[in-house]
Amino acid sequence: MKKMSRITFEELSEFNSDLRILLKKYRSLNDDLEVLRKDLNDEPGEKPPFSFHISGLGIKTCIIKVKKIACKSLKGKGVNSGLRLVYAHFEKEERIVFAELYHKNDKENEDRERLKRNFR
């Protein structure tokens, strides 16, 4: 768990597994996620077109998908790296839980079952 100026960041164990796998291909990913944490600390909600709320899950938790993640390991791609981050935003608690990280070439969409299993 990491605490920045106001938002507490946590990760699901499945997220950590996703990260370990992706770090083999994208060595800068830890640094890239740190930059993203700083951005989320300033503006934790959805920011179209970079991120948006995922609806239709049948849960009350606010789930947001970030589509535009800058990855230094993908030179020349900028924020169009193809990496996707899914997180739960608990506004009142000032807490974010990273739920899933994947590359769009590896899978089409977020794991909705994982989100339903871990959040209400």
MDTraj code that builds the backbone (N, CA, C; nanometers):
import mdtraj as md
import numpy as np

residues = "MET LYS LYS MET SER ARG ILE THR PHE GLU GLU LEU SER GLU PHE ASN SER ASP LEU ARG ILE LEU LEU LYS LYS TYR ARG SER LEU ASN ASP ASP LEU GLU VAL LEU ARG LYS ASP LEU ASN ASP GLU PRO GLY GLU LYS PRO PRO PHE SER PHE HIS ILE SER GLY LEU GLY ILE LYS THR CYS ILE ILE LYS VAL LYS LYS ILE ALA CYS LYS SER LEU LYS GLY LYS GLY VAL ASN SER GLY LEU ARG LEU VAL TYR ALA HIS PHE GLU LYS GLU GLU ARG ILE VAL PHE ALA GLU LEU TYR HIS LYS ASN ASP LYS GLU ASN GLU ASP ARG GLU ARG LEU LYS ARG ASN PHE ARG".split()
xyz = np.array([
    [0.0854, -0.1175, 0.0000],
    [0.0000, 0.0000, 0.0000],
    [0.0895, 0.1233, 0.0000],
    [0.0610, 0.2170, -0.0894],
    [0.1402, 0.3393, -0.0991],
    [0.0520, 0.4584, -0.0700],
    [0.1031, 0.5515, 0.0084],
    [0.0272, 0.6724, 0.0420],
    [0.0980, 0.7912, -0.0206],
    [0.0257, 0.8669, -0.1019],
    [0.0780, 0.9909, -0.1565],
    [0.0103, 1.1024, -0.0789],
    [0.0063, 1.2202, -0.1318],
    [-0.0431, 1.3315, -0.0526],
    [-0.1845, 1.3118, 0.0006],
    [-0.2731, 1.2431, -0.0724],
    [-0.4072, 1.2250, -0.0176],
    [-0.4720, 1.0918, -0.0518],
    [-0.4395, 1.0313, -0.1620],
    [-0.5014, 0.9058, -0.2049],
    [-0.4157, 0.7883, -0.1576],
    [-0.4822, 0.6867, -0.1046],
    [-0.4145, 0.5622, -0.0697],
    [-0.4300, 0.4667, -0.1872],
    [-0.3201, 0.4047, -0.2284],
    [-0.3212, 0.3102, -0.3401],
    [-0.2980, 0.1689, -0.2877],
    [-0.3804, 0.0774, -0.3379],
    [-0.3682, -0.0642, -0.3044],
    [-0.3760, -0.1432, -0.4344],
    [-0.3374, -0.2707, -0.4274],
    [-0.3447, -0.3571, -0.5449],
    [-0.4051, -0.4912, -0.5063],
    [-0.4893, -0.5454, -0.5931],
    [-0.5365, -0.6819, -0.5766],
    [-0.4199, -0.7758, -0.6052],
    [-0.4232, -0.8950, -0.5481],
    [-0.3165, -0.9920, -0.5753],
    [-0.3128, -1.0281, -0.7239],
    [-0.4309, -1.0318, -0.7882],
    [-0.4349, -1.0613, -0.9321],
    [-0.3676, -0.9509, -1.0129],
    [-0.3816, -0.8269, -0.9672],
    [-0.3140, -0.7152, -1.0337],
    [-0.1625, -0.7354, -1.0255],
    [-0.1136, -0.7741, -0.9084],
    [0.0302, -0.7962, -0.8923],
    [0.0804, -0.9076, -0.9830],
    [-0.0027, -1.0096, -1.0060],
    [0.0332, -1.1162, -1.1003],
    [0.0403, -1.0616, -1.2424],
    [-0.0605, -0.9800, -1.2787],
    [-0.0595, -0.9153, -1.4109],
    [0.0683, -0.8346, -1.4295],
    [0.1033, -0.7572, -1.3270],
    [0.2202, -0.6704, -1.3337],
    [0.3485, -0.7510, -1.3506],
    [0.3634, -0.8582, -1.2735],
    [0.4843, -0.9417, -1.2844],
    [0.5025, -0.9937, -1.4260],
    [0.3940, -1.0395, -1.4873],
    [0.4006, -1.0918, -1.6240],
    [0.4384, -0.9820, -1.7223],
    [0.3740, -0.8667, -1.7114],
    [0.3993, -0.7566, -1.8054],
    [0.5377, -0.6937, -1.7866],
    [0.5912, -0.6983, -1.6653],
    [0.7246, -0.6422, -1.6409],
    [0.8329, -0.7140, -1.7209],
    [0.8092, -0.8387, -1.7576],
    [0.9059, -0.9128, -1.8390],
    [0.9192, -0.8509, -1.9775],
    [0.8092, -0.7960, -2.0289],
    [0.8092, -0.7329, -2.1609],
    [0.8349, -0.5829, -2.1547],
    [0.7820, -0.5189, -2.0490],
    [0.7866, -0.3732, -2.0384],
    [0.8574, -0.3356, -1.9085],
    [0.9881, -0.3257, -1.9149],
    [1.0712, -0.3069, -1.7951],
    [1.0475, -0.1732, -1.7240],
    [0.9946, -0.0751, -1.7938],
    [0.9721, 0.0570, -1.7333],
    [0.8375, 0.0663, -1.6617],
    [0.7638, -0.0417, -1.6577],
    [0.6258, -0.0378, -1.6098],
    [0.6106, 0.0128, -1.4661],
    [0.7000, -0.0246, -1.3762],
    [0.6904, 0.0266, -1.2384],
    [0.7012, 0.1793, -1.2359],
    [0.7970, 0.2339, -1.3121],
    [0.8116, 0.3794, -1.3200],
    [0.6901, 0.4430, -1.3865],
    [0.6394, 0.3799, -1.4911],
    [0.5224, 0.4310, -1.5627],
    [0.4009, 0.4354, -1.4702],
    [0.3848, 0.3329, -1.3873],
    [0.2724, 0.3293, -1.2935],
    [0.2877, 0.4343, -1.1841],
    [0.4107, 0.4646, -1.1477],
    [0.4336, 0.5687, -1.0470],
    [0.3885, 0.7050, -1.1006],
    [0.4158, 0.7323, -1.2266],
    [0.3695, 0.8559, -1.2907],
    [0.2163, 0.8576, -1.2922],
    [0.1566, 0.7442, -1.3246],
    [0.0108, 0.7350, -1.3267],
    [-0.0484, 0.7566, -1.1872],
    [0.0162, 0.7029, -1.0843],
    [-0.0313, 0.7248, -0.9464],
    [-0.0328, 0.8739, -0.9130],
    [0.0708, 0.9447, -0.9554],
    [0.0756, 1.0893, -0.9297],
    [-0.0404, 1.1602, -1.0001],
    [-0.0679, 1.1192, -1.1237],
    [-0.1808, 1.1781, -1.1979],
    [-0.3133, 1.1471, -1.1290],
    [-0.3299, 1.0234, -1.0864],
    [-0.4540, 0.9834, -1.0207],
    [-0.4694, 1.0511, -0.8849],
    [-0.3588, 1.0792, -0.8198],
    [-0.3652, 1.1481, -0.6920],
    [-0.4245, 1.2881, -0.7101],
    [-0.3924, 1.3522, -0.8226],
    [-0.4454, 1.4856, -0.8521],
    [-0.5892, 1.4797, -0.9032],
    [-0.6171, 1.3828, -0.9901],
    [-0.7501, 1.3686, -1.0502],
    [-0.7871, 1.2207, -1.0550],
    [-0.8436, 1.1672, -0.9452],
    [-0.8685, 1.0233, -0.9369],
    [-0.9881, 0.9709, -1.0174],
    [-1.0779, 1.0564, -1.0588],
    [-1.1969, 1.0119, -1.1321],
    [-1.1694, 0.9920, -1.2798],
    [-1.2751, 0.9646, -1.3532],
    [-1.2597, 0.9434, -1.4974],
    [-1.2282, 1.0746, -1.5683],
    [-1.1470, 1.0632, -1.6739],
    [-1.1090, 1.1793, -1.7543],
    [-1.1139, 1.1401, -1.9022],
    [-1.2322, 1.1389, -1.9616],
    [-1.2397, 1.1043, -2.1042],
    [-1.1507, 1.1968, -2.1870],
    [-1.0837, 1.1524, -2.2894],
    [-1.0849, 1.0181, -2.3469],
    [-0.9796, 0.9255, -2.2858],
    [-0.9093, 0.9700, -2.1840],
    [-0.8022, 0.8894, -2.1261],
    [-0.8542, 0.7776, -2.0366],
    [-0.9623, 0.8031, -1.9674],
    [-1.0201, 0.7020, -1.8791],
    [-1.1709, 0.7207, -1.8725],
    [-1.2408, 0.6118, -1.8403],
    [-1.3857, 0.6184, -1.8339],
    [-1.4401, 0.5163, -1.7349],
    [-1.5606, 0.5443, -1.6855],
    [-1.6304, 0.4572, -1.5914],
    [-1.6810, 0.3341, -1.6663],
    [-1.6632, 0.2160, -1.6081],
    [-1.7149, 0.0925, -1.6664],
    [-1.8528, 0.0669, -1.6058],
    [-1.9530, 0.0619, -1.6909],
    [-2.0898, 0.0400, -1.6426],
    [-2.1352, -0.1021, -1.6744],
    [-2.2508, -0.1373, -1.6224],
    [-2.3104, -0.2669, -1.6529],
    [-2.2526, -0.3837, -1.5756],
    [-2.1824, -0.3556, -1.4662],
    [-2.1236, -0.4636, -1.3873],
    [-2.2187, -0.5161, -1.2803],
    [-2.3197, -0.4377, -1.2448],
    [-2.4117, -0.4774, -1.1399],
    [-2.3543, -0.4622, -1.0002],
    [-2.2536, -0.3741, -0.9870],
    [-2.1949, -0.3456, -0.8560],
    [-2.1987, -0.1950, -0.8331],
    [-2.1907, -0.1545, -0.7075],
    [-2.1978, -0.0121, -0.6741],
    [-2.0618, 0.0572, -0.6801],
    [-1.9540, -0.0182, -0.6656],
    [-1.8202, 0.0395, -0.6663],
    [-1.7933, 0.1070, -0.7998],
    [-1.7317, 0.2233, -0.7951],
    [-1.6935, 0.2963, -0.9166],
    [-1.5690, 0.2319, -0.9759],
    [-1.5834, 0.1703, -1.0927],
    [-1.4719, 0.1048, -1.1611],
    [-1.4362, 0.1890, -1.2833],
    [-1.3068, 0.2196, -1.2958],
    [-1.2593, 0.3055, -1.4044],
    [-1.1503, 0.2333, -1.4824],
    [-1.1568, 0.2469, -1.6143],
    [-1.0540, 0.1905, -1.7019],
    [-0.9730, 0.3051, -1.7614],
    [-0.8418, 0.2953, -1.7484],
    [-0.7515, 0.3930, -1.8086],
    [-0.7010, 0.3334, -1.9395],
    [-0.7270, 0.4041, -2.0485],
    [-0.6872, 0.3558, -2.1808],
    [-0.5564, 0.4179, -2.2292],
    [-0.5225, 0.5316, -2.1763],
    [-0.4053, 0.6034, -2.2268],
    [-0.2963, 0.6025, -2.1195],
    [-0.2090, 0.5031, -2.1254],
    [-0.0985, 0.4913, -2.0304],
    [0.0322, 0.5062, -2.1078],
    [0.1100, 0.6046, -2.0704],
    [0.2401, 0.6230, -2.1338],
    [0.3348, 0.5170, -2.0798],
    [0.4041, 0.4487, -2.1703],
    [0.4984, 0.3435, -2.1309],
    [0.6311, 0.3687, -2.2020],
    [0.7347, 0.3966, -2.1237],
    [0.8666, 0.4266, -2.1809],
    [0.9234, 0.3081, -2.2583],
    [0.8855, 0.1865, -2.2218],
    [0.9362, 0.0668, -2.2894],
    [0.8814, 0.0524, -2.4308],
    [0.7725, 0.1207, -2.4593],
    [0.7142, 0.1184, -2.5931],
    [0.7480, 0.2498, -2.6623],
    [0.8713, 0.2606, -2.7038],
    [0.9206, 0.3849, -2.7629],
    [0.8366, 0.4268, -2.8827],
    [0.8096, 0.5561, -2.8901],
    [0.7361, 0.6106, -3.0028],
    [0.5857, 0.5940, -2.9931],
    [0.5380, 0.5274, -2.8881],
    [0.3937, 0.5043, -2.8741],
    [0.3267, 0.6096, -2.7873],
    [0.4028, 0.6765, -2.7002],
    [0.3439, 0.7760, -2.6113],
    [0.2328, 0.7148, -2.5288],
    [0.1194, 0.7846, -2.5202],
    [0.0071, 0.7336, -2.4419],
    [-0.0726, 0.6280, -2.5190],
    [-0.0360, 0.6032, -2.6437],
    [-0.1035, 0.5005, -2.7230],
    [-0.0306, 0.3663, -2.7121],
    [0.0132, 0.3338, -2.5916],
    [0.0929, 0.2138, -2.5702],
    [0.0111, 0.0860, -2.5825],
    [-0.1200, 0.0946, -2.5658],
    [-0.2032, -0.0247, -2.5693],
    [-0.2231, -0.0874, -2.4332],
    [-0.1587, -0.0328, -2.3308],
    [-0.1774, -0.0842, -2.1954],
    [-0.3075, -0.0315, -2.1369],
    [-0.3731, -0.1161, -2.0584],
    [-0.4987, -0.0806, -1.9943],
    [-0.4873, -0.1075, -1.8448],
    [-0.5356, -0.0137, -1.7647],
    [-0.5396, -0.0291, -1.6198],
    [-0.6838, -0.0144, -1.5749],
    [-0.7294, -0.1064, -1.4917],
    [-0.8644, -0.1002, -1.4366],
    [-0.8501, -0.0858, -1.2858],
    [-0.9214, 0.0122, -1.2302],
    [-0.9124, 0.0334, -1.0860],
    [-1.0476, 0.0695, -1.0267],
    [-1.0589, 0.0438, -0.8963],
    [-1.1778, 0.0821, -0.8205],
    [-1.1457, 0.2111, -0.7478],
    [-1.2383, 0.3067, -0.7572],
    [-1.2193, 0.4367, -0.6926],
    [-1.3205, 0.4513, -0.5803],
    [-1.2683, 0.4625, -0.4585],
    [-1.3522, 0.4836, -0.3404],
    [-1.3333, 0.6291, -0.2991],
    [-1.4192, 0.7148, -0.3527],
    [-1.4033, 0.8599, -0.3376],
    [-1.4060, 0.9050, -0.1922],
    [-1.5028, 0.8585, -0.1143],
    [-1.5155, 0.9018, 0.0251],
    [-1.3959, 0.8594, 0.1096],
    [-1.3411, 0.7429, 0.0794],
    [-1.2267, 0.6906, 0.1545],
    [-1.0932, 0.7423, 0.1014],
    [-1.0985, 0.8138, -0.0118],
    [-0.9772, 0.8604, -0.0800],
    [-0.8813, 0.7438, -0.1017],
    [-0.9356, 0.6401, -0.1687],
    [-0.8616, 0.5168, -0.1888],
    [-0.8846, 0.4658, -0.3297],
    [-0.7775, 0.4135, -0.3894],
    [-0.7838, 0.3502, -0.5210],
    [-0.7244, 0.2112, -0.5080],
    [-0.7946, 0.1138, -0.5675],
    [-0.7455, -0.0238, -0.5688],
    [-0.7227, -0.0643, -0.7144],
    [-0.5958, -0.0887, -0.7497],
    [-0.5650, -0.1357, -0.8846],
    [-0.6129, -0.2803, -0.8961],
    [-0.6971, -0.3072, -0.9969],
    [-0.7593, -0.4386, -1.0104],
    [-0.7005, -0.5213, -1.1240],
    [-0.6656, -0.4547, -1.2345],
    [-0.6209, -0.5304, -1.3514],
    [-0.5318, -0.4445, -1.4395],
    [-0.4325, -0.5102, -1.4998],
    [-0.3422, -0.4451, -1.5929],
    [-0.3199, -0.5420, -1.7082],
    [-0.3418, -0.4946, -1.8302],
    [-0.3223, -0.5821, -1.9457],
    [-0.2907, -0.5000, -2.0697],
    [-0.2406, -0.5684, -2.1724],
    [-0.2166, -0.5053, -2.3021],
    [-0.3321, -0.5428, -2.3934],
    [-0.3813, -0.4464, -2.4688],
    [-0.4999, -0.4704, -2.5516],
    [-0.4773, -0.5785, -2.6571],
    [-0.3514, -0.6067, -2.6928],
    [-0.3244, -0.7146, -2.7885],
    [-0.3380, -0.8518, -2.7231],
    [-0.3283, -0.8578, -2.5900],
    [-0.3368, -0.9848, -2.5183],
    [-0.4807, -1.0235, -2.4854],
    [-0.5656, -0.9244, -2.4650],
    [-0.7065, -0.9510, -2.4363],
    [-0.7894, -0.8299, -2.4746],
    [-0.9132, -0.8560, -2.5110],
    [-0.9982, -0.7504, -2.5641],
    [-1.0535, -0.6556, -2.4577],
    [-1.1010, -0.7134, -2.3462],
    [-1.1671, -0.6329, -2.2435],
    [-1.1235, -0.6738, -2.1043],
    [-1.1660, -0.5929, -2.0090],
    [-1.1373, -0.6198, -1.8686],
    [-1.2048, -0.7496, -1.8235],
    [-1.1534, -0.8067, -1.7152],
    [-1.2086, -0.9284, -1.6568],
    [-1.3242, -0.8896, -1.5644],
    [-1.4434, -0.8892, -1.6188],
    [-1.5611, -0.8464, -1.5430],
    [-1.5885, -0.9381, -1.4238],
    [-1.5583, -1.0649, -1.4377],
    [-1.5783, -1.1589, -1.3266],
    [-1.4848, -1.1244, -1.2106],
    [-1.3616, -1.0877, -1.2412],
    [-1.2685, -1.0459, -1.1364],
    [-1.3218, -0.9240, -1.0618],
    [-1.3755, -0.8292, -1.1367],
    [-1.4284, -0.7076, -1.0743],
    [-1.5478, -0.7386, -0.9856],
    [-1.6380, -0.8238, -1.0333],
    [-1.7555, -0.8610, -0.9537],
    [-1.7156, -0.9402, -0.8283],
    [-1.6130, -1.0226, -0.8422],
    [-1.5656, -1.1061, -0.7315],
    [-1.5008, -1.0212, -0.6198],
    [-1.4367, -0.9114, -0.6567],
    [-1.3585, -0.8337, -0.5604],
    [-1.4258, -0.7073, -0.5093],
    [-1.5314, -0.6638, -0.5775],
    [-1.5953, -0.5376, -0.5389],
    [-1.7462, -0.5573, -0.5327],
    [-1.8126, -0.4702, -0.4569],
    [-1.9585, -0.4788, -0.4403],
    [-2.0284, -0.3617, -0.5036],
])
top = md.Topology()
chain = top.add_chain()
for i, resn in enumerate(residues, 1):
    res = top.add_residue(resn, chain, resSeq=i)
    for name in ("N", "CA", "C"):
        top.add_atom(name, md.element.get_by_symbol(name[0]), res)
traj = md.Trajectory(xyz[None], top)
